[in-house]
Amino acid sequence: MKAVFIDRDGTIGGSDQVEYPGEFELFPHVRDSIDQLKKSGLLICSFTNQPGISRGEATKEDFEVELKGFGFDSVYLCPHQHNEGCNCRKPSIGMLEQAAKENGLNLKECVVIGDRWTDMMAAQKVGCKKVLVKTGAGEASFSKYQSNEYYGEWAEVSLDYVASDFIEAADWVKASL
């Protein structure tokens, strides 16, 4: 089975800042694009860092209910802070590995869609296709990529597609099936 891993904040809605469930709004037509991806036979997974959970600002369940309400089949989220040293916080690959194990996925047949370079780095490490959207933090990430501002492992990422928004990214994924 193939899957699409989709970042939340800045990719499907909100902004480049965290907005908690109840405040978060999808960008126009995102729900339709998620539904179309599902109709293509793809597993649709959320793939998101949410450190506010460990600070008590929201619960994992709040995010799961919200994201499943948007049409996601599975929710993979990291509740940890930057400095907690977990293996799930992007650019680490723990969420992708967990999803692969739980769903029998070959990650080389999967796609990651996100607006941050950490999304692309995690995808690169496991061999997923990488689609950067220019919404949220995506425009700044793409600008740094174009001007060769990334160094070390950050510079090792090669993008498969750059989309203006999630709708364009979803269209590219469907056309690539």
C-alpha distance (Angstrom), angle and dihedral (degrees) to the residues before:
residue distance angle dihedral
M1 . . .
K2 3.78 . .
A3 3.77 124.1 .
V4 3.78 139.2 -166.9
F5 3.80 116.6 -142.3
I6 3.78 111.0 -155.2
D7 3.78 128.0 -167.6
R8 3.82 116.7 -137.5
D9 3.83 116.0 -149.8
G10 3.79 112.3 64.6
T11 3.81 93.3 -3.2
I12 3.80 105.1 70.8
G13 3.80 98.2 10.5
G14 3.75 146.7 -37.5
S15 3.77 116.1 58.4
D16 3.78 138.3 -83.0
Q17 3.82 86.7 -69.7
V18 3.81 126.0 75.6
E19 3.78 114.5 -95.2
Y20 3.77 115.6 -173.1
P21 3.80 126.1 -131.0
G22 3.78 109.3 -75.7
E23 3.84 91.2 34.2
F24 3.81 97.8 51.8
E25 3.81 118.5 97.7
L26 3.80 127.8 -169.3
F27 3.78 119.1 -123.8
P28 3.83 113.1 -108.2
H29 3.83 115.4 -73.5
V30 3.82 94.8 5.6
R31 3.81 93.0 118.4
D32 3.83 90.0 53.7
S33 3.81 90.7 50.5
I34 3.81 91.4 49.6
D35 3.81 89.6 50.7
Q36 3.82 91.4 49.3
L37 3.81 91.1 51.5
K38 3.81 89.4 51.0
K39 3.82 90.8 50.2
S40 3.81 87.2 55.0
G41 3.81 87.7 64.7
L42 3.79 97.0 -104.9
L43 3.79 125.0 140.4
I44 3.81 106.6 -122.8
C45 3.81 113.7 -146.7
S46 3.76 132.3 -178.6
F47 3.81 112.4 -133.0
T48 3.79 110.5 -173.0
N49 3.82 144.6 147.2
Q50 3.82 110.3 -136.5
P51 3.84 109.8 173.6
G52 3.81 91.1 167.4
I53 3.81 87.2 79.9
S54 3.81 92.4 66.0
R55 3.81 88.7 47.4
G56 3.82 90.3 54.0
E57 3.82 93.6 -115.4
A58 3.82 93.4 123.1
T59 3.79 138.5 -5.9
K60 3.77 131.4 -111.8
E61 3.81 87.2 -121.7
D62 3.84 91.2 56.4
F63 3.80 89.9 56.7
E64 3.82 93.7 42.9
V65 3.82 93.0 51.8
E66 3.81 91.6 46.6
L67 3.80 95.7 47.0
K68 3.81 95.2 44.3
G69 3.81 86.6 49.7
F70 3.81 87.5 57.7
G71 3.81 89.5 56.0
F72 3.81 103.6 -93.6
D73 3.81 115.5 149.4
S74 3.81 94.9 -155.2
V75 3.78 134.8 14.8
Y76 3.80 121.9 -144.4
L77 3.76 114.0 179.4
C78 3.76 137.8 163.2
P79 3.83 112.1 -138.5
H80 3.82 94.6 -173.9
Q81 3.80 133.7 109.2
H82 3.83 121.4 -114.7
N83 3.81 92.3 -102.1
E84 3.83 99.9 47.0
G85 3.81 94.2 92.0
C86 3.80 96.7 -134.1
N87 3.80 123.4 158.8
C88 3.80 94.4 -130.7
R89 3.82 103.6 61.9
K90 3.79 110.8 100.7
P91 3.00 128.9 -81.6
S92 3.82 81.1 41.5
I93 3.78 114.5 84.9
G94 3.81 102.7 -134.7
M95 3.81 95.6 111.5
L96 3.81 92.1 49.5
E97 3.80 92.1 47.3
Q98 3.81 91.6 48.4
A99 3.81 91.3 51.2
A100 3.81 91.5 47.6
K101 3.80 91.5 51.4
E102 3.82 95.0 45.2
N103 3.80 94.9 45.7
G104 3.81 103.9 31.5
L105 3.80 92.1 -115.6
N106 3.78 129.4 168.2
L107 3.81 98.4 -144.4
K108 3.82 90.8 -153.1
E109 3.83 86.1 69.1
C110 3.81 92.9 51.5
V111 3.80 135.2 86.0
V112 3.80 132.2 -140.5
I113 3.82 118.7 -153.2
G114 3.79 116.8 -168.7
D115 3.78 147.0 134.7
R116 3.81 100.1 -131.9
W117 3.77 130.9 73.2
T118 3.82 89.6 -127.1
D119 3.84 87.6 64.8
M120 3.80 89.7 53.4
M121 3.82 93.0 45.8
A122 3.82 92.7 53.9
A123 3.81 89.8 48.3
Q124 3.82 91.6 49.0
K125 3.82 92.5 51.6
V126 3.84 92.9 57.4
G127 3.81 98.9 34.3
C128 3.82 99.9 -107.9
K129 3.79 120.2 149.7
K130 3.81 110.0 -100.1
V131 3.79 124.9 -136.7
L132 3.80 117.7 178.9
V133 3.80 117.1 -161.9
K134 3.80 119.1 -153.4
T135 3.81 94.1 -138.3
G136 3.81 121.5 97.7
A137 3.82 108.0 5.4
G138 3.81 91.5 -15.8
E139 3.79 98.6 100.1
A140 3.82 91.1 54.0
S141 3.82 91.1 45.0
F142 3.80 91.4 50.5
S143 3.81 92.2 47.3
K144 3.83 90.8 53.8
Y145 3.82 89.6 47.5
Q146 3.82 92.6 51.4
S147 3.80 93.4 47.8
N148 3.84 93.3 46.9
E149 3.81 93.4 -118.0
Y150 3.82 93.6 143.9
Y151 3.81 117.6 92.9
G152 3.80 136.3 -171.1
E153 3.79 114.9 -1.3
W154 3.81 88.7 -8.1
A155 3.82 89.2 65.5
E156 3.81 93.8 50.8
V157 3.81 92.9 76.2
S158 3.79 118.4 105.4
L159 3.79 116.0 -170.5
D160 3.79 122.9 -133.8
Y161 3.79 94.4 -160.0
V162 3.80 140.6 -3.1
A163 3.81 115.2 -149.6
S164 3.77 130.2 -170.0
D165 3.82 89.6 -134.9
F166 3.80 144.6 -14.7
I167 3.80 93.9 -82.2
E168 3.82 90.9 58.2
A169 3.81 90.3 44.7
A170 3.82 91.4 52.2
D171 3.80 90.8 48.3
W172 3.83 89.6 52.7
V173 3.82 91.1 50.4
K174 3.81 91.9 50.3
A175 3.81 91.5 48.2
S176 3.83 89.7 49.8
L177 3.83 94.5 56.1
